[in-house]
Amino acid sequence: MSGNIQLLDDTLANAKAEGRSALIAYLPAGFPTVDGGIESIKAAFDGGADVVEVGLPHSDPVLDGPVIQTADDIALRGGLKIKDVMRTVREAFEATGKPVLVMTYWNPIYIYGIERFTAELAEAGGAGCILPDLPVQESAQWREHAEKQGLATVFVVAPSSKDERLATITAAGSGFVYAASLMGVTGTRESVGNQAQELVRRTKATTDLPVCVGLGVSNAAQAKEVAGFADGVIVGSAFVQRMLDAEDEKAGLAAVRALAADLAAGVRDGAQS
């Protein structure tokens, strides 16, 4: 079975055709349990997410703030394995028919084996991977296997990236470009800031790939703001916080579904003219 990069491409193109940004949700696998994580992804899709990133919990998450670190710790203490991440992708995709990516640091893939990981992710119906700490200049082997399996390779750009560096990164990527809205780790913030809009402008000057903004978006007003200039709005910590705050799993799923609906309305309100 080939991976679902085409489904991802089509989903982002369809959002653009509707004159709006795509809503991309992030939720870690294995949180609060493997089954609960799968249900939370379904809830995000039910609420209006177009795409979901499944986090592969890691013991040293350099990009993730305290909220996602807490969820990752719960998943790892629960014994989460890569096979559980693949199962999460498979069941979420089969239940919804919508694009599911994995967001992971490089070390777990390297240890597991690139060929094995890409083959299993494609077989599970995955659309690709977001690799925040894989340097582009060291990514050739990964990209070769990902392309062979029909998987997108999404790289992260930051406000500190020089224009020449942006061009190198975007030329190597596929699916979309993940634009980190500001320097720092994931988490909700009062303001997404002007850096994000400038980064999107500079990134779009180097590529025809959709540019999606993450880090800091947590409510409909911020989603609307980012949707005014980005092709996609990525939200993670706010979803995880809803699950952490809920009194039980059922309440957590309802909160995830409600937040997705709120954010989906926000990206539509911020539709680019």
Disulfide bonds with the S-S distance in Angstrom:
none
